Amino acid sequence: MIDDIQGKLLIATPSLGGGFFRDSVVLLCQHDDEGSMGLVLNKPQSIHVFEVLDELALFESERKKSIAQMKLAQQIVYEAGPVDTYRGFVLHGIDQTYDSTMRVSADLNLTTSKDILERIAAGQGPEEFLLLLGYAGWAAGQLEDELANNDWLLANSTQDIVFHTPPDMMWAAAARSIGFERAQLSSQVGHA
C-alpha cells in the first residue's frame, strides 16, 4: 500500500481514456489496506444546492428560504463518482464539525450527516463548501495498480483549487501545481 496519499488530488491522465474519469480531479478521502474512496471535484450537475435543500424541506420559514435562495442559487452540486450516486457528501474547511465529520487533509473536512445541510439551510453552515453526490471507490490494491500504470498524477489539495477554481479549469490548475501541462502527457503507457 502507498502510504500518505489520503487528502491528495488524483489527476486523471490521458491513459485512462474516455469515460467518467476523463479529465477528472479526485480528492482522495480515504486510503487504507481495505481500499480507497474519493470524490470527483470537477463534474458539475445541472442542479443547485438550493434545490436540494428545498427538496429535503430543510427551510424553517419562507424568509430563510428566500435568503438561502439568494445566497445559494448559483452554487452547483457535483457528480462525485459513479458509486451510490444519491449519497451526499459535503466537503468543507476544518473550522466546523458535525455529527459525522471526518478529517480528509490538514485543511479539509468531509461530512455526511444531515445536520450540516440543516445548518447550511439556516445560513449557519460553512462559508465554503461543495455538495457532492456519489463517490469513486477502489478495491484493495486497485488504486496502487492504476498509479503504477500512470493513470493518475498525485498533487497536494489546496482550498484554492478545491473551492476557488472553476470546474472546467481545475484539471489544468491541479496539473500546473505539480509542474505539468496537458501537452506533456501522452495516452501511451510505458515505463523506463
Rosetta blueprint (number, residue, H / E / L):
1 M L
2 I L
3 D L
4 D L
5 I L
6 Q L
7 G L
8 K E
9 L E
10 L E
11 I E
12 A E
13 T L
14 P H
15 S H
16 L H
17 G L
18 G L
19 G L
20 F L
21 F L
22 R L
23 D L
24 S L
25 V E
26 V E
27 L E
28 L E
29 C E
30 Q E
31 H E
32 D E
33 D L
34 E L
35 G E
36 S E
37 M E
38 G E
39 L E
40 V E
41 L L
42 N L
43 K L
44 P E
45 Q E
46 S E
47 I E
48 H E
49 V H
50 F H
51 E H
52 V H
53 L H
54 D H
55 E H
56 L L
57 A L
58 L L
59 F L
60 E L
61 S L
62 E H
63 R H
64 K H
65 K H
66 S H
67 I H
68 A H
69 Q H
70 M H
71 K H
72 L H
73 A L
74 Q L
75 Q L
76 I E
77 V E
78 Y E
79 E E
80 A L
81 G L
82 P L
83 V E
84 D E
85 T E
86 Y E
87 R E
88 G E
89 F E
90 V E
91 L E
92 H E
93 G L
94 I L
95 D L
96 Q L
97 T L
98 Y L
99 D L
100 S L
101 T E
102 M E
103 R E
104 V E
105 S E
106 A L
107 D L
108 L E
109 N E
110 L E
111 T E
112 T L
113 S L
114 K H
115 D H
116 I H
117 L H
118 E H
119 R H
120 I H
121 A H
122 A L
123 G L
124 Q L
125 G L
126 P L
127 E L
128 E L
129 F E
130 L E
131 L E
132 L E
133 L E
134 G E
135 Y E
136 A E
137 G E
138 W E
139 A E
140 A L
141 G L
142 Q H
143 L H
144 E H
145 D H
146 E H
147 L H
148 A H
149 N L
150 N L
151 D L
152 W E
153 L E
154 L E
155 A E
156 N E
157 S L
158 T L
159 Q H
160 D H
161 I H
162 V H
163 F H
164 H H
165 T L
166 P L
167 P H
168 D H
169 M H
170 M H
171 W H
172 A H
173 A H
174 A H
175 A H
176 R H
177 S L
178 I L
179 G L
180 F L
181 E L
182 R H
183 A H
184 Q H
185 L L
186 S L
187 S L
188 Q L
189 V L
190 G L
191 H L
192 A L
